[in-house]
Amino acid sequence: MKRKEGHKRKIGFLFCLMVFLIFLPGCWGKREVEELAPLIGIGIDLGQKPGTYMITQQLAKAKQSGAAVAEIEERTFSVEASSAREAYEEVYRISSRIPFMGSLRVVVLGEDAAKAGIGDILDFTQRYSEFRRSMFLVISKGTAQSLLNLKLRNGQLPAMSIKNHMEQGKNLSTFPTVRLGHYLTVLGTESMAPIIPVVENIKPGGREIEYKDGKEGEEIQIKGAGILRGDQLADFLTDEETKGYMWLENDVKHRLMNTVSTADNISFGGQILKSTTKYKVIGNDGIIGLHYQIKTSVAIDEIMGLRKKLSDTEWVDLMKVAETSFAKEIEKECNLSFRKEKELGLDFLGIGRHIEQKNSKYWKTVKDQWNEKIADFPVSLDIQVTIHHAGMSSSSAMTN
């Protein structure tokens, strides 16, 4: 009897399973890969007509005739439209393939558009389901359209090249890596000002860089950053000011550094192996301030100006000089960032965020006037540099 009941249960379970399978959604609304054109980058500039944008879309597709999948050819369209959705529709009409926005990697903001405000045009990127918040945001010196239309010497699409630069940014730690999700999070805070890295093209002879290898095209680089007041570009950070931001944000993973010559005309070059930045809110005679502590380990790769062999004691002393020299260079970059923050009255360093986390009671008394208080808010630095090693030799090719 029990066997019959168990058998009936199994049959009933199989019947229910078959019914459920009938109503499960299938791939009826699928789109074949061959019908899609992956969207790699979008550029946003101001249009010529009031209230419009010049939106550049860079699409990619695999080359035909037996070429490898990694080889792609680009199709770049620029459309003047009042919204991102309108521009998308116009490109859809022109392209023989459906633009697929789930592959978008980079949004390039033109300088003029960034100054005018990017809140409205970026609204589409956070609402439309195909977009990912992991896409990178950059600001172009000049127009985004001209940047995305560049012909690069390595044959890459400009949008793909920017993406690769951003993904390798941790190896240099000289500019922030900003994704859409991070930008929106910072924009939603009451005190902190967003910061976005800057991209520009380099012509031969520009930036003291020469390249003459017979290839046509240009190069691009990411250097410096833009500070936003709300959704509007307020000012640019220099390369050194941006490096100071990286130290204070605890975002230095690897870094190449050079120091200025010391009193003995000796300078050092090296790489950062490890760096940690901590902070604490301090109070002195009722005055609240923020104290940063930066601990850095450096490997020296180059010593310039060493003209004699050193004893063991002299070598130890020289390493102490190197530690002091690197610490001064880090301090200079940090102080440049502090000065820029005080000049602009924009807290791109997130000092207010640190105070809110460590002393919420005090923060409630100053948050409404925070932008005015930034100029006089006390900050201090404690920088500790340790030389991990100084290369393969304790002498120089120029020593006797």
C-alpha positions in Angstrom: 0.0 0.0 0.0 2.8 2.4 0.9 4.6 1.6 -2.3 1.5 2.5 -4.3 1.2 5.8 -2.4 4.9 6.6 -3.0 4.5 5.8 -6.7 1.5 8.2 -7.0 3.4 11.0 -5.3 6.2 10.6 -7.8 3.8 10.7 -10.8 2.1 13.8 -9.3 5.5 15.5 -8.8 6.5 14.8 -12.4 3.2 16.1 -13.7 3.5 19.4 -11.7 7.1 19.8 -13.0 6.0 19.4 -16.6 3.3 22.0 -16.1 5.8 24.5 -14.6 8.2 24.0 -17.5 5.5 25.0 -19.9 5.1 28.4 -18.3 8.8 29.1 -17.8 10.1 31.9 -20.0 12.3 30.8 -22.8 14.6 32.6 -25.2 11.8 34.0 -27.3 13.0 37.6 -26.9 16.7 36.8 -27.5 19.0 38.8 -29.8 21.6 37.0 -31.8 25.2 38.2 -31.3 25.5 38.8 -35.0 22.8 41.3 -34.8 24.5 43.4 -32.2 27.1 46.2 -32.3 28.8 46.5 -28.9 28.9 50.0 -27.7 32.3 50.7 -26.2 32.4 54.4 -25.4 30.1 57.4 -25.3 31.2 61.0 -25.5 29.1 64.0 -24.3 29.6 67.5 -25.5 27.4 70.6 -25.7 25.4 70.9 -28.9 25.2 74.0 -31.1 21.5 74.5 -30.4 20.4 75.5 -27.0 19.4 72.6 -24.7 21.1 70.0 -26.9 24.1 67.7 -26.6 26.5 66.4 -29.2 26.6 62.7 -28.2 29.3 60.5 -29.8 28.8 56.7 -29.7 31.7 54.4 -30.5 30.6 51.0 -31.7 32.8 48.0 -32.5 32.3 44.8 -34.5 34.6 41.8 -35.4 36.3 42.1 -38.7 35.1 39.8 -41.4 36.9 37.5 -43.9 38.4 35.1 -41.4 40.0 37.7 -39.1 40.4 36.9 -35.4 37.7 37.9 -33.1 40.0 40.2 -31.2 40.4 42.3 -34.4 37.7 44.9 -34.5 36.7 47.8 -36.7 35.0 50.9 -35.3 32.0 52.8 -36.3 31.8 56.2 -34.6 28.7 58.4 -34.9 28.0 61.8 -33.4 24.4 63.0 -33.1 23.1 66.3 -31.8 20.1 65.5 -29.6 18.2 66.8 -26.6 18.7 63.5 -24.7 20.8 60.3 -24.7 17.8 58.2 -25.6 17.1 60.4 -28.7 20.8 60.0 -29.8 20.6 56.2 -29.3 17.5 56.1 -31.5 19.2 58.1 -34.3 22.3 55.8 -34.3 20.0 52.7 -34.3 18.4 54.0 -37.6 21.8 54.4 -39.2 23.6 51.3 -38.0 22.8 47.9 -39.6 23.2 46.4 -36.1 21.5 47.0 -32.8 23.7 49.0 -30.5 24.2 46.9 -27.3 24.7 49.2 -24.3 25.6 46.4 -21.9 29.1 46.5 -23.3 29.7 50.2 -22.5 33.0 50.7 -20.8 33.8 54.5 -20.9 31.9 57.7 -20.7 33.9 60.7 -21.9 32.7 64.1 -20.7 33.7 67.0 -22.8 35.2 70.0 -21.0 32.4 72.4 -21.9 29.6 69.9 -21.1 31.2 69.2 -17.7 31.3 72.9 -16.9 27.7 73.3 -17.9 26.5 70.3 -15.8 26.2 66.6 -16.5 23.5 65.6 -14.1 20.7 65.4 -16.6 22.6 63.6 -19.4 24.0 61.0 -17.0 20.5 60.2 -15.6 20.0 57.8 -18.5 23.1 55.8 -17.6 21.8 55.1 -14.1 18.2 54.3 -15.1 18.5 52.1 -18.2 18.9 48.5 -17.2 21.6 47.6 -19.8 24.1 50.0 -18.3 26.5 48.9 -15.6 27.7 51.1 -12.8 31.2 49.7 -13.3 31.8 51.9 -16.4 34.6 54.5 -16.2 34.1 58.2 -16.2 36.7 60.6 -17.6 36.9 64.3 -18.6 38.4 65.3 -21.9 40.5 68.3 -22.3 38.6 69.8 -25.2 35.7 67.9 -26.8 34.8 64.3 -26.2 34.0 64.0 -29.9 37.5 64.9 -31.1 39.0 62.5 -28.5 36.9 59.6 -29.6 37.6 60.3 -33.3 41.4 60.2 -32.8 43.4 57.7 -34.7 45.8 56.1 -32.3 49.2 54.7 -33.3 48.5 51.3 -31.6 45.4 50.8 -33.7 43.1 50.6 -30.7 39.8 52.4 -30.5 40.2 55.5 -28.3 37.4 54.2 -25.9 39.2 50.8 -25.5 42.5 52.6 -25.0 41.0 54.7 -22.2 39.5 51.6 -20.6 42.9 49.9 -20.6 44.6 53.0 -19.1 42.0 53.1 -16.3 42.3 49.3 -15.6 46.1 49.7 -15.3 45.9 52.8 -13.2 46.8 51.0 -10.0 50.2 50.3 -11.4 51.0 54.0 -11.4 48.7 55.4 -8.7 48.9 58.9 -10.1 45.2 59.4 -10.9 41.9 58.2 -9.4 40.0 55.4 -11.0 36.4 56.6 -11.1 33.4 54.4 -12.0 29.9 55.6 -12.5 28.7 54.0 -9.2 31.4 55.7 -7.2 30.7 59.1 -8.8 27.0 58.8 -8.0 27.7 57.7 -4.4 30.0 60.7 -3.8 27.5 63.0 -5.5 24.9 61.9 -3.0 27.0 62.9 0.0 26.5 66.3 1.7 30.1 67.3 1.9 32.5 65.6 -0.5 33.1 67.0 -4.0 33.4 64.4 -6.9 36.7 64.1 -8.7 37.2 62.6 -12.2 40.4 61.9 -14.1 41.4 63.9 -17.2 42.3 62.5 -20.6 44.0 64.3 -23.4 45.9 63.5 -26.6 49.6 64.1 -27.0 51.1 65.3 -30.2 54.8 64.7 -31.0 56.8 67.1 -29.0 54.0 67.8 -26.6 54.5 67.0 -22.9 58.2 66.6 -23.7 57.5 63.3 -25.5 58.7 62.5 -29.0 57.6 59.6 -31.1 58.7 59.1 -34.7 58.5 55.4 -35.5 56.7 55.8 -38.9 53.3 55.0 -37.6 50.4 57.4 -38.2 48.3 58.5 -35.3 48.6 60.0 -31.9 48.9 59.0 -28.3 46.6 59.7 -25.3 47.4 59.9 -21.6 45.5 60.3 -18.3 47.0 63.1 -16.2 45.4 65.3 -13.5 41.8 65.4 -12.5 38.7 67.6 -12.6 36.9 68.7 -9.4 33.1 69.1 -9.6 30.8 71.4 -7.6 27.7 69.2 -7.7 27.5 68.0 -11.3 29.5 71.0 -12.7 33.3 71.1 -13.4 34.7 73.7 -11.1 38.5 73.4 -11.7 41.3 71.1 -12.6 43.9 69.6 -10.4 47.5 69.5 -11.6 49.5 66.3 -11.8 51.1 66.9 -8.4 47.9 68.0 -6.7 46.3 64.8 -8.0 49.1 62.7 -6.6 48.6 64.4 -3.3 45.0 63.4 -3.4 46.0 59.8 -4.1 48.2 59.7 -0.9 45.5 61.2 1.3 42.9 58.9 -0.1 45.0 55.8 0.7 44.9 54.9 -3.0 48.7 54.5 -3.7 49.3 50.8 -4.5 52.4 51.2 -6.7 54.1 54.3 -7.7 57.4 55.5 -9.3 59.0 58.5 -7.6 61.9 60.8 -8.0 63.2 63.2 -5.4 65.0 66.6 -5.8 68.7 66.8 -5.1 69.7 67.0 -1.4 72.4 69.3 0.0 75.1 66.9 -1.4 73.5 67.1 -4.9 72.3 63.5 -4.5 68.8 62.5 -5.7 67.0 59.3 -5.6 64.6 57.4 -7.8 62.5 54.4 -6.7 59.2 52.7 -6.5 56.6 52.4 -3.8 56.2 48.9 -2.6 53.5 49.5 0.0 51.7 52.5 1.4 49.1 52.9 4.1 47.3 56.2 5.0 45.4 56.4 8.3 43.7 59.4 9.8 42.3 60.5 13.1 40.3 63.4 14.4 42.2 65.3 17.1 41.2 68.0 19.5 43.5 70.6 21.0 42.2 73.4 23.3 38.7 72.8 21.9 39.9 73.1 18.3 39.1 70.0 16.1 41.5 69.0 13.4 42.4 66.0 11.2 45.7 64.2 11.4 47.0 62.0 8.6 49.6 59.3 9.1 51.3 57.9 5.9 53.6 54.9 6.1 55.4 54.0 2.9 58.0 51.4 1.9 60.3 52.3 -1.0 62.7 50.4 -3.1 65.5 52.6 -4.5 66.3 51.9 -8.2 68.5 54.9 -8.9 70.9 57.2 -7.1 72.1 60.2 -9.0 75.2 62.3 -8.0 77.0 59.6 -5.9 80.7 60.1 -6.6 82.5 58.1 -3.9 82.4 54.7 -2.3 80.8 54.7 1.1 81.6 52.9 4.3 78.8 50.8 6.0 78.1 53.7 8.4 78.0 56.3 5.5 75.7 54.0 3.6 73.3 53.8 6.5 73.4 57.6 6.8 72.7 58.0 3.1 69.6 55.7 3.4 68.3 58.0 6.1 68.8 61.0 3.8 66.8 59.1 1.1 64.0 58.4 3.6 63.8 62.1 4.5 64.0 63.1 0.8 61.1 60.8 -0.2 59.1 62.0 2.8 59.5 65.6 1.8 58.3 64.9 -1.7 55.2 63.1 -0.4 54.6 66.0 2.0 54.9 68.6 -0.8 52.3 66.8 -3.0 49.9 66.4 0.0 50.2 70.1 0.9 49.5 71.1 -2.7 46.2 69.2 -2.4 45.4 70.8 0.9 46.0 74.3 -0.6 43.8 73.6 -3.6 41.0 72.4 -1.3 41.2 75.5 0.8 41.3 77.8 -2.2 38.2 76.3 -3.9 36.2 75.6 -0.7 35.4 72.2 -2.1 36.1 69.1 0.0 37.3 66.7 -2.7 39.7 65.1 -0.1 36.7 63.9 1.9 37.8 65.6 5.2 34.2 66.1 6.2 33.4 62.5 5.6 36.3 61.5 7.9 35.0 63.9 10.6 31.5 62.5 10.3 32.7 59.0 10.8 35.0 59.7 13.7 33.1 62.5 15.5 29.5 62.7 14.4 28.5 65.0 17.2 31.0 67.7 16.1 30.1 67.2 12.4 26.4 68.0 13.1 27.5 71.5 14.3 29.6 72.3 11.2 28.1 70.4 8.3 25.8 73.3 7.2 28.7 75.7 7.0 31.3 73.1 5.9 32.4 74.7 2.6 33.1 78.0 4.4 35.0 76.3 7.3 37.3 74.3 4.9 39.7 77.2 4.4 40.6 77.4 8.1 40.2 73.7 9.1 43.5 72.5 10.6 45.1 69.4 9.1 48.5 67.8 9.9 50.8 65.2 8.4 53.1 62.5 9.8 55.0 60.8 7.0 57.2 57.8 7.7 59.3 56.3 4.8 61.2 53.1 5.1 63.8 52.1 2.5 63.1 48.5 1.8 66.3 48.0 -0.3 68.6 50.1 -2.4 69.3 47.9 -5.4 72.1 45.5 -6.3 75.0 47.8 -5.5 76.2 50.1 -2.8 78.4 52.1 -5.2 78.1 53.9 -8.5 79.7 53.4 -11.9 81.2 56.9 -11.4 82.9 56.2 -8.1 86.6 55.6 -7.7 
